[in-house]
Amino acid sequence: MTTTLPGMNIAALEKFMRDNSIDITGELRVDRIAGGRSNLTYRAHDDTTSWIVRRPPVSGLTPSAHDMAREWTVTRALRGTDVPVATAVAFDADGAALGAPMTVVEFVPGQVVRTRTDLDSLTDDDIAANTSELVRVLAALHAVDHHAVGLADFGRPDGFTARQVATWGRQWHRVKTRDLDDIDRLHQALTDAVPAHSAAAIVHGDYRVDNTILTFGEPGTVAALVDWEMSTLGDPLTDIALMCAYRQPMFDTVLGLDAAWTSPRYPDADDLAQHYAVASGRDLAHWNFYRALADFKIAVIAEGIAHRALTSDDADGTAAAAAHATAEFAAAGLRAFSR
């Protein structure tokens, strides 16, 4: 039995699960699931069943970016809608078991396409089908009536985009490791260009292929959409804009790997945006603003990863390199305004 997993106490997890009426047969075993720089993800399994356990990083500067309550609330609410999600099992809101809030959900078998190597087994037709499905699922999420599924109080859609600009601006000052003029210029440009009106929908906040689980052998079918810690009620165009911004090759530096989603085998950002517009029936008004905001977010995220690396929370030794992407995404955001 593994006993040295960061952020995990297997005995405490087993007690929590049993206290929440989760049947465990035989020995409970836990493995860390690699991938991503956000919440820690583990596969817990006994002799018959598997579960996914998630908790925030052991250290970090952005508690709101690791909000387990959001994951729990939204996945419970979306069960039974056209949005595929894992079944919510249990939630440790006060962190009694692992010292931080934790969710337990069903284990959904399937394929996670995370790296360029993961794409090698897919044909061009597979990737086209996968692209269509990713856009369909995002449009389906944005079409969910948040009142009908009990998420009317899940966020504050009024003024959402203005708050996003302000929030990420504050986050920059919290994590920055140096001064960058382009960041300041971009933030000011975003502040001056916030759209007066926007739609309201459930937004995922971190949407791309590696935050989905695909049905084995069917890349055109999403079995579950995962990683909901950034979800809220807000402007749906922020979701598709971020999905498009993630397509930039420099995002590999942020993730610390050759990402599948930056591969040239997927459609470019403009094609993705148009595909979403058709699937969702939404007008992409003020698109340059939304693309610039997405670039700004990624720039701040990259800087946050670098800041965390300076505190020695750099498990794979690549996080410090994310700082190089900060300036590039800031410049990309400024270019978006001039398109």
Secondary structure, 3 states (H helix, E strand, C coil): CCCCCCCCCHHHHHHHHHHCCCCCCCCCEEEECCCCCCCEEEEEECCCCEEEEEECCCCCCCHHHHCHHHHHHHHHHHCCCCCCCCCEEEEECCCCCCCCCEEEEECCCCECCCEHHHHCCCCHHHHHHHHHHHHHHHHHHHHCCCCCCCCCCCCCCCCHHHHHHHHHHHHHHHHCCCCCHHHHHHHHHHHHCCCCCCCCEEECCCCCHHHEEEECCEEEEEEEECCCCCCEEECHHHHHHHHHHCCCCCHHHHHCCCEHHHCCCCCCHHHHHHHHHHHHCCCCCCHHHHHHHHHHHHHHHHHHHHHHHHCCCCCCCCHHHHHHHHHHHHHHHHHHHHC
